[in-house]
Amino acid sequence: MSTAQENDVNLANFGPLAGLLGVWEGNDGTDISPGMPDRMMTDTESKYRERWVFQLITPHVENHDQKLRQIVCDTNAWRGTPSTAGKHAGEAFHAQRGYWVWDPATGMMLNSFAVPRGIVINAGGTVKPDATSFELVAEAGSETFGICQNPFLIENFKVVRYILKLTLNGDGTMDYHQDTQLQVKGRGLHHHTDTNHLTRQP
């Protein structure tokens, strides 16, 4: 490994991304979704468990003058929790894959990810190197922190705004609140929210 590569894996260079690395699991998620009117009325439907896996990528990416630090993230979620039961308990209902990127020169952080429903989100914000809590936002129509989605979603469940608030608690846990704002055909604006408390695994 070269000196440059060794410098890349110095986690201090990854700023706020360093605190995310590892495997995180949470069994107490709550999903409030504008699906079928009677679909989210039970704990089995609204509760979920999930697993986030953050892995380091080296060397850093160079976009001309930009020297970006990045980690890859895979997220999977399943209906129900160990205390619930029902026909949907244990059913996989969400997966996404993407990259978290930080630019040390400007403090820009990106969460760029794709969900296999034909939607890609590039949420961003400005974050300090030692930040343990941050908010990333994407808006439909933005050329920088934007949202791209398939024609069916545009017509029926258009995502107009996405907000992720995440806090690393310093005790090996983290909390997040995600608000996906949807323009639902014939029903107006709805907030699809997801929250969970996750613990870093050994």
PyMOL commands that set and color helices and strands:
alter all, ss='L'
color gray80, all
select helices_A, chain A and resi 3-8+11-20+43-46+151-156
alter helices_A, ss='H'
color red, helices_A
select strands_A, chain A and resi 22-32+47-63+66-79+92-103+108-115+119-126+133-139+147-149+157-168+173-184+188-200
alter strands_A, ss='S'
color yellow, strands_A
deselect
rebuild
show_as cartoon
